[in-house]
Amino acid sequence: MRERRWIGEAAVLGVLLAFGLCGAAWWGGNAILAAKKLERTVTVKGLAEREVPANQAIWPIRYTVASNDLADLTSQLERSTQLILDFLERHGFKEDEISVTAPSITDKRAQSYGDASREAFRFVAAHVVTVFTERVDAVRTTRESLLDLSRQGVAVTSDDYQARVEYLYTNLNEIKPVMIEEATRAAREVAEKFAQDSRSKLGKIRQANQGQFSISDRDSNTPHIKNVRVVSTLEYYLVD
């Protein structure tokens, strides 16, 4: 009797176990299908761009003097520096917008290379007066009058890379939120078009990357106008 009872209980347990395994397999299969549905995504990029005027300017006024006498060289430096300061003052620049660096003086005879005897002057000095201002238009206008300094004997360097005016845009935080919104909206439009073409619907955002803002000159001829650009990357779920 006990053996029959034990066999019966074992049979019942076997049937229950079989149903349990079938149920687990069914639920597991549905879970895999659900997971695969969640894996259907689309990744898109949205671009936002705008042109803005620079709000700061760094203008290095670089000039050189030469002489065979060091005392005379120093006198020329002092004279040229004062003429430049007077020139900037006449054009409305304030003292706190102007800085003067120490001059760089080269003794041609002390150099180990070249033939100093062929040089017209033994001493050559380079000096820089720098204007740092938020009055960008004033810098652009004043630079057009640099010939006034040349007429007074100041040899201003204009084609040297070190004498290039640098225009800056520092108000990025003011336009960041709006540009991020524009880039996100552009990305969503692309994603919605993709979903429509694939006969799906656009779901929630799975992942988003704001992207880096970049600021560059609009072109080489208008460095005072900046191009601000950001690309946002978004990944959306696709649903049926």
Buried (B, 14 or more C-beta within 10 A) or exposed (E): EEEEEEEEEEEEEEEEEEEEEEEEEEEEEEEEEEEEEEEBBBBBBBBBEEEBEBBBBBBBBBBBBBBEEEEEBBEBBEBBBEBBBEBBEEBEBEEEBBEEEEBEBBEBEEEEEEEEEEBEBBBBBBBBBBBBBEBBEBBBEBBEEBEBBEEEEBEBBEEEEEBBBEBBBEBBEEBBEEBBEBBBEBBBEBBBEBBEEEEBEBBEBBEEEBBEBEBEBEEEEEBBBBBBBBBBBBBBBBEE
